[in-house]
Amino acid sequence: VLDQDLAILEEKSATITDSSSNEEKVYYKAWEKSNRLYLMFMRMTVTDSIKTAKDVCAERA
């Protein structure tokens, strides 16, 4: 759960290569995980908002 906002607060690092340090590899993996979690959260939030709006509109019709 820590570093969930890493992708929001920090820029994505350069692509990892064979010559990248262990620290760079760990950071890159953490950033990728944070980005996936954030995108998943955004999809869930948008989907729920659209469903709610759709239900409200259907009730008013």
Residue, then its C-alpha position, 0 to 999 in steps of 0.5 A: v500500500l505504501d508508494q501508491d501515489l508514487a506514479i502521481l508524484e514522481e516522473k517515470s524513470a528511464t527504461i530499465t536496461d541490463s546496466s541499470s543499478n538495482e536501485e533503479k530497477v527497484y524504483y522502476k518496478a515500484w513506479e510501474k506497480s503504483n501506476r497500475l494501481y492508480l489506473m485500476f482505481m481510476r477505472m473503478t471510480v469512473t465506472d461507479s460514477i457512470k453507473t450511479a449517473k445512469d441509475v439516477c437518470a433512469e429513475r427520473a425518466 
